Amino acid sequence: MPDQHNAAPAWLLLEDGTFFKGKAAGAKGTSGGEICFNTGMTGYQEVFTDPSYTGQVLIMNNAYVGNYGTKDVDVESDSVKIKGLICKNLSARYSRMMADEGVDEYLVKNNIVAIYDVDTRALVQHIRSKGAQNCIISTEISDKEALKAELAKVPDMAGLELSSEISTKEPYTLGSPNAPIRVAVLDYGVKKNILNCLTERNAFVKVFPAKTQLAELEEFNPDGYFISNGPGDPGSMDYAVKTVKDVLNTGKPFFGICLGHQLLARANDIPTFKMHHGHRGLNHPVKNLVTGKSEITTQNHGFGVDPEALKNSAELEVTHLNLNDGSIEGIRMKHKPAFSVQYHPEATPGPHDSRYLFDDFIAMIEKTL
């Protein structure tokens, strides 16, 4: 860990001119992306490696980050996906004896620039008021005008297609080939524990690259289709919308999570929109309109499904609503075995209130066998 009393300085500049000076951690350098915040108190390593965070600079809301170190098994992908980290305090010591290393060493190893000793409460309040925007962190540039020049090079998240960049390059399988159920997964940035939730329910899973077309998917002879989470703007993914339409036309059971939820909406001509500051954390309340029950959910999204357009849909109906702001959290098709949720039922990190959705998907498939 760095000497926190004699740490090198670092600087943070937001697109609206907001400027912070803090202390440097992780890798040395300059890195920018869309700033966002996560309300979770734990699970930082799973969050860092969630592919849905590709292209984003992350604020962790907990006052201390790194309390329990890092361990190689606590990941959701093969690498850290955030572009940078902002926190109030970075723990110099960790308490978990099983940990492989501290967070600072982990960030250095993964070439992630970080800044700490920042008033993250004030920063989060600012983002909640002003909205999501790009930012840049640097351990080497202190001049505000020079930082502005670097920040201008960072692409806007709106209109940005990222899934094909981080998707698997080759298909691969998980689970037993002798399992009674076969699920084809379109990988737009899938988390490892989503796949675990499928294989734990006795499914044989084959994961396909983002731009795989229906003909190749069907060669696997799947009993159902899963459309994954992922980063970027769903409005820039016409190729994925076409594939989802083709998949829906097979009539086979369909389940989408997060980006997969947005793509199901767009495949039914319902637009998506850029949210003011998105939902990220592991404590978001959602109501299941079918059962009347509520659940505490894990979320990570900066885009949503247009509620006004959905009101007039002949094909879709709302199944889940966010209890904080009333936004759409789940939909299903009226005439086909297809449903999706905006949040993350695998919940790593987070409570397991929503894992019943994987059971629902498997039950839907079993009815068709």
FENGI-V174963 format. One record per backbone hydrogen bond with DSSP energy under -1.0 kcal/mol. CO is the residue of the C=O (numbers start at 1). NH is the residue of the N-H. E is the energy in kcal/mol with one decimal. If there is no record, write none. Layout:
# FENGI-V174963
[[CO	NH	E] [CO	NH	E]]
This chain:
# FENGI-V174963
[[8	24	-3.3] [10	22	-2.9] [11	138	-2.3] [12	20	-2.8] [13	136	-2.1] [14	17	-2.0] [18	14	-2.8] [20	12	-2.7] [22	10	-1.8] [23	116	-2.5] [25	114	-1.9] [29	139	-2.5] [31	137	-3.0] [33	135	-2.6] [34	57	-2.3] [36	59	-2.4] [38	61	-2.0] [43	47	-2.0] [44	48	-2.7] [45	49	-1.5] [47	50	-1.3] [48	81	-3.0] [48	82	-1.2] [50	53	-2.2] [51	54	-1.8] [53	56	-1.9] [55	34	-2.0] [56	83	-3.2] [57	36	-2.1] [58	86	-2.9] [59	38	-2.5] [65	91	-2.7] [66	69	-1.4] [67	95	-2.7] [70	100	-2.9] [70	101	-1.3] [71	74	-1.9] [73	75	-1.4] [76	192	-1.5] [84	58	-2.6] [85	115	-2.4] [86	60	-1.8] [87	118	-1.1] [88	117	-1.9] [89	65	-2.2] [96	99	-1.4] [101	70	-2.5] [102	106	-2.0] [103	107	-2.8] [104	108	-2.4] [105	109	-2.6] [106	110	-1.5] [107	112	-2.6] [108	111	-1.6] [112	27	-2.4] [113	85	-1.7] [114	25	-2.0] [115	87	-2.0] [116	23	-3.0] [118	120	-2.0] [119	123	-2.1] [120	124	-2.9] [121	125	-2.2] [122	126	-1.9] [123	127	-2.2] [124	128	-2.7] [125	129	-1.5] [126	130	-3.4] [127	131	-2.8] [133	35	-2.8] [134	15	-2.1] [135	33	-1.7] [136	13	-2.4] [137	31	-2.6] [138	11	-2.7] [143	147	-2.1] [144	148	-2.2] [145	149	-1.8] [146	150	-1.6] [147	151	-2.8] [148	152	-1.9] [150	153	-1.3] [151	154	-1.7] [157	160	-2.3] [160	233	-2.9] [162	165	-1.1] [162	166	-1.2] [163	167	-1.7] [172	207	-3.2] [174	205	-2.7] [176	179	-2.0] [181	204	-3.5] [182	223	-3.1] [182	224	-1.3] [183	206	-2.2] [184	226	-3.0] [185	208	-3.2] [186	228	-1.8] [191	195	-1.3] [192	196	-2.0] [193	197	-1.8] [194	198	-1.2] [195	199	-2.6] [196	200	-2.7] [199	202	-1.7] [204	183	-2.5] [205	174	-2.5] [206	185	-2.9] [207	172	-1.6] [208	187	-2.5] [209	212	-1.9] [213	217	-1.8] [214	218	-2.8] [217	220	-1.2] [218	221	-1.7] [224	184	-2.3] [225	255	-2.0] [226	186	-2.5] [227	257	-2.0] [233	236	-2.0] [234	237	-1.6] [237	241	-2.1] [238	242	-2.2] [239	243	-1.6] [240	244	-2.7] [241	245	-2.3] [242	246	-2.2] [243	247	-2.7] [244	248	-2.7] [245	249	-1.8] [247	250	-1.4] [248	251	-1.4] [253	225	-2.8] [254	339	-2.0] [255	227	-2.6] [256	341	-2.0] [257	260	-2.4] [258	262	-1.9] [259	263	-2.4] [260	264	-1.7] [261	265	-1.8] [262	266	-2.4] [263	267	-2.3] [265	268	-1.3] [265	270	-2.4] [266	269	-1.8] [271	306	-2.5] [273	304	-2.2] [276	132	-3.3] [279	301	-2.2] [280	39	-2.1] [281	299	-3.1] [284	297	-2.9] [285	323	-2.4] [286	295	-2.5] [287	321	-2.0] [288	292	-2.5] [293	288	-3.4] [295	286	-2.6] [297	284	-2.2] [298	344	-3.2] [299	281	-2.3] [301	279	-2.4] [302	275	-2.7] [304	273	-2.2] [306	310	-1.5] [307	311	-1.2] [310	313	-1.6] [315	334	-3.0] [317	332	-2.0] [319	289	-3.0] [320	329	-2.6] [320	330	-1.3] [321	287	-3.0] [322	326	-2.1] [327	322	-2.8] [329	342	-2.7] [330	319	-2.6] [330	320	-1.4] [331	340	-2.4] [332	317	-2.2] [336	338	-2.2] [337	254	-2.1] [338	333	-2.7] [339	256	-1.6] [340	331	-2.1] [341	258	-2.6] [352	355	-1.3] [354	357	-1.9] [355	358	-1.2] [356	360	-2.4] [357	361	-2.0] [358	362	-2.3] [359	363	-2.6] [360	364	-2.2] [361	365	-2.0] [362	366	-2.7] [363	367	-1.5] [365	368	-1.8]]
